[in-house]
Amino acid sequence: MFDERAFQTWPIVVLGAVVFGLLFALTMTLGELVLGGPFEITRGVVLFGLVAAVGYIGVAVFIRGSAGEP
């Protein structure tokens, strides 16, 4: 599915993880706003974004590790 260029450099992977985490945090914040809560950054929002970023990096490590095998 991916060639050797996928997730080639770590700065791009980390930047992608940060953007991915921010998108998830924004989605959760807007979801709380729609459900009647205030528009604020809570501990849960930060944790949700952090878990999304760590998950992104974990998947990138998995893909990089399995790319060399046939």
C-alpha positions in Angstrom: 0.0 0.0 0.0 2.8 2.4 0.8 6.2 2.7 -0.9 9.5 3.6 0.8 8.6 7.3 0.8 5.7 7.0 3.3 6.7 8.4 6.7 10.3 8.8 5.5 11.3 11.7 7.8 10.5 12.0 11.5 9.9 15.8 11.5 7.1 15.2 9.0 5.7 12.4 11.1 5.7 14.6 14.2 4.2 17.5 12.4 1.4 15.2 11.1 0.8 14.0 14.6 0.5 17.5 16.0 -1.9 18.5 13.3 -3.9 15.3 13.8 -4.1 15.8 17.5 -5.1 19.5 17.1 -7.9 18.4 14.7 -9.2 15.9 17.2 -9.0 18.4 20.1 -10.9 21.0 18.0 -13.5 18.4 17.1 -14.1 17.5 20.7 -14.2 21.2 21.8 -16.8 21.9 19.1 -18.7 18.8 20.1 -18.9 20.0 23.7 -20.1 23.4 22.4 -22.9 21.9 20.4 -24.0 19.8 23.4 -24.4 22.9 25.5 -21.1 23.3 27.2 -18.8 26.4 27.1 -16.2 26.9 24.4 -13.1 26.2 26.5 -10.0 24.0 26.5 -10.4 21.4 29.3 -8.1 18.7 30.5 -10.2 16.1 28.7 -9.8 18.0 25.4 -6.0 18.1 25.8 -5.8 14.5 26.8 -8.0 13.5 23.8 -5.7 15.4 21.4 -2.6 13.9 23.0 -3.9 10.4 22.7 -4.7 11.0 19.0 -1.2 12.3 18.4 0.4 9.4 20.2 -1.8 7.0 18.2 -0.7 8.6 15.0 3.0 8.2 15.9 2.3 4.6 16.9 0.8 3.8 13.6 3.6 5.5 11.7 6.2 3.4 13.7 4.2 0.3 12.8 4.1 1.2 9.1 7.8 2.0 9.0 8.7 -1.2 10.8 6.6 -3.4 8.5 7.5 -1.6 5.2 10.7 -3.6 4.9 9.0 -7.0 5.0 7.5 -8.6 1.9 
